[in-house]
Each structure stands twice: as structure tokens, then as C-alpha cells.
């Protein structure tokens, strides 16, 4: 991120964003990616079916991979579980 005068590179503030599934986080991430250095923390203890948990996690990861691949400014979103 550069300041308005383009003189120096400023570090973005870091943001840890909790996500319970991919669709819930998409709009938030797309709005914040230019302002924050985002790490998505995937966690949902309410899902007791392992297949459902994996499906939601995989959807989140697929969205982030696509977002990172298509980033024109080099912004990347990290993922932790």
C-alpha cells in the first residue's frame, strides 16, 4: 500500500477474520482485501458431521485460492484452521 504521494510503502494493518463457511466470508473479504492484510481462521464447532465440515472448509479454500490467483495488486489472503 502506498501513501497518497506514492513515496513509501506502508504496511497494511493485519486482520484475523473468523469464517464458518466460504459463502459467509466472500463479501467481507472482497471489501476488506485492499485495506487489510487478511488471515482467514476457519472454525465451526457446530458442525458434527466430518463430511459437512470438510465441504465447508474446502469451499472456503477454493474461494481464497481463486481470489489470490486473480489478485491484480498482489494482495493475498492467508488461511488457517
C-alpha positions in Angstrom: 0.0 0.0 0.0 1.4 3.4 -0.9 0.6 6.7 0.7 -1.2 9.3 -1.4 2.2 10.7 -2.6 3.5 7.3 -3.7 6.7 7.8 -1.7 6.9 4.9 0.6 5.3 1.5 1.0 3.0 1.3 4.1 2.2 -2.0 5.8 -1.4 -2.8 5.9 -3.0 -3.5 9.3 -3.4 -7.2 10.0 -6.9 -8.7 10.4 -7.8 -12.1 11.6 -11.2 -13.0 10.2 -13.3 -15.8 11.6 -15.2 -17.8 9.0 -17.6 -20.7 9.5 -18.0 -21.4 5.7 -16.9 -19.9 2.4 -20.1 -18.1 1.3 -20.4 -16.2 4.6 -17.0 -14.6 4.2 -16.8 -13.7 0.5 -18.3 -10.2 0.5 -16.4 -9.2 3.6 -13.1 -10.4 2.2 -13.7 -8.7 -1.1 -14.5 -5.4 0.6 -11.5 -5.5 3.1 -8.7 -7.0 1.0 -7.4 -3.7 -0.3 -7.2 -2.2 3.2 -6.1 -5.1 5.4 -3.7 -8.0 5.4 -6.2 -10.7 6.0 -5.8 -14.2 7.5 -9.0 -16.3 7.5 -9.4 -18.5 10.5 -11.8 -21.3 9.6 -13.6 -22.8 12.7 -17.1 -24.1 13.2 -17.6 -26.4 16.2 -21.4 -26.6 15.4 -20.8 -29.0 12.6 -20.6 -32.5 13.9 -20.6 -34.3 10.5 -17.0 -34.5 9.3 -18.1 -34.6 5.6 -20.0 -31.3 6.1 -17.1 -29.7 7.9 -14.7 -30.7 5.1 -17.2 -29.5 2.4 -17.4 -26.0 4.0 -13.7 -25.9 4.6 -12.9 -26.9 1.0 -15.3 -24.2 -0.3 -13.5 -21.6 1.8 -10.1 -22.7 0.5 -11.3 -22.8 -3.1 -12.6 -19.2 -2.9 -9.4 -18.0 -1.4 -7.3 -19.8 -4.0 -9.3 -18.2 -6.8 -9.2 -14.8 -5.1 -5.4 -15.0 -4.7 -4.9 -16.2 -8.3 -6.9 -13.3 -9.7 -5.4 -10.5 -7.5 -4.1 -7.7 -9.7 -2.4 -5.8 -6.9 -0.7 -8.8 -5.3 -3.0 -8.9 -2.3 -3.1 -12.4 -0.8 -5.5 -13.8 1.8 -4.0 -16.4 4.1 -5.9 -19.4 5.5 -5.5 -21.2 8.9 -7.7 -23.8 10.5 
